[in-house]
Amino acid sequence: MATNLTRFDPIGELRRMTPLRAFEDIFSDLAPRGGARDLQEIPMIGLDVSENDQAYTVRAEIPGVKKEDIKVEVQGNRVSISAETRREDQQKQGERVVRSELYYGQQQRTFMLDQDVDDAKASARYVDGVLELSLPKKAPGGASKVQVS
């Protein structure tokens, strides 16, 4: 049995109509021209999250950042990763600077896990642009019984 996947495009039928095609052309003309087109977008922090019965393991790609510029916060089942980003690209011709692109900013990613994390036992490592978090799951609190009087 062959499986054929087709990308779902709910606007596809409408786009074939000539008036809407002209509408799309209006917005394509608003795209930045010249030097702004050459600027690189600051990438979002990419994540892989896996789990077993005891812990979550998170691998986050944050290339080109110093270890001391990374901050990780864990509150219950909420995990926030932030990093200070600095990028400098300078092109010179002789002694004259032809182009200089400097960027200083912050990347941030926050996500929720299914279970609370034991933040006292959590650990982090940053090697070759990849942040690896080991987030042990908090032991579920035993159900307490209430005396009915």
N, C-alpha and C positions, 0 to 999 in steps of 0.2 A: 504494500500500500504506500503510495507516494504522498508526501505531505508538502503542500504548497502554502507558504506564508505570504500574505499580502499586507503591505502597510496600510493601515486604516487611515483614510483621509476624508473626514466628514465634509470638508469644504470643496473637495475635488470636483464634484458635479457643478457646483455653483461657479467655480473658477473658470469653467469652460465658456461661461457666458461672457460676451464681449464687454459689457459695462463694468464687470468686476475686474477684468483684466486691466482695464485702464486705471481702476482704483489702486491696484497693486503697483502700477508703474509710478503713481504719484509718490508713494512711500519709498520706492527704490531710488528716486531722484533725491531724496532727503539724506541719503547715506553720506557719511563724511568723505570729503575729497582730500587729496594731497597728503601732507605729512601725518594727519591724524589717522589715516588708514594704516600707516606703518607701525603704529603703537601696538605693543603686545598686551593682550588682556591678562590680568593677574589671575592665575588659575585658582580654582577652589581646591580646598584640601580634600584629596581623594581618600576614601576609607574602605577597608575590608574589616568586617566584624564577624568573628566566629565564636562559638561557645561550646562548652561541654557541661557536665553536671556541676562542676565546682567553680568555673570562672568564664569570663569573656576575654577574648584576645582581640585587640584592635590594632590594626596596622594603618598608619596615616602617612601619606606621601607629602612631605614638606621640604622639597629640595632647596638648597641654597640659603638655608637659615641656620644661624648659630644656635647651639643647644641652649644657651642662656636666654635666648629670645623666645623660647617656647614656654607656654603656660598651659597647664591642664587642671581643670576643676571638676570635682566629682561631688554631686549633691544627690544622694539617694540613687535614683536610676538615671539621672541626667548627667551627661558628660559634655564638657566644653573644652575645645582645643583652640588656642589662639597663638599666632606667631607674628612677630614683627618682621616685615619684609623690606629689604633694601636691594634695589637693583640699580646699577650704574652702567651705562653704555656710552662711551665717548669715542667719536671718530675724529682724528686729526689729519690735517694735511700740512706737514711741516710743523710749524709752531702755531698754526691757526686752527681753532676748533671749528669743524664743519657742522657737527651735529652732537648734541648732548641730550641723552634721555635718562633722567634720574627719577626714580620712584621710591618713595618711602610710604609704607602703609601697613595695614594689618589684615591678616587673613584670619577668619574665624569659622569654626564649625561646631554646632551643638546638636546632639542627638540623644534619644531616649532608649534605654534598654528595657527588656521585659521585667527584670528583677533588680532590686536595689543592690548596690555595690558596697562591699566592706572597704571603705576608703582608707582605713588604717593599714590594710594589707596590700593595697594597690601599689604597683611599681611601673616605672617607665624607663625606656632605653631609646636613645636616638643614635642611629648608625647609618651612614651613607644616605642621608636624606629621608630616612624612614623612621618614624616614631612608632615604637611598639609598646602598647599598654597591656599589662596583665591586671585584670580587674576581677578579683575574687567575688563571688556572689555572697551576699549577706545571708547567713542562716535564717530561715524563716522562724519567726518567733512562735513559740508554742501557744496554742490557743489557751486563753485563760478562762477558767470556769467562774461563773458568778453564782453565789449562793442566793437562792430565792427564799425570802422569808414570808 
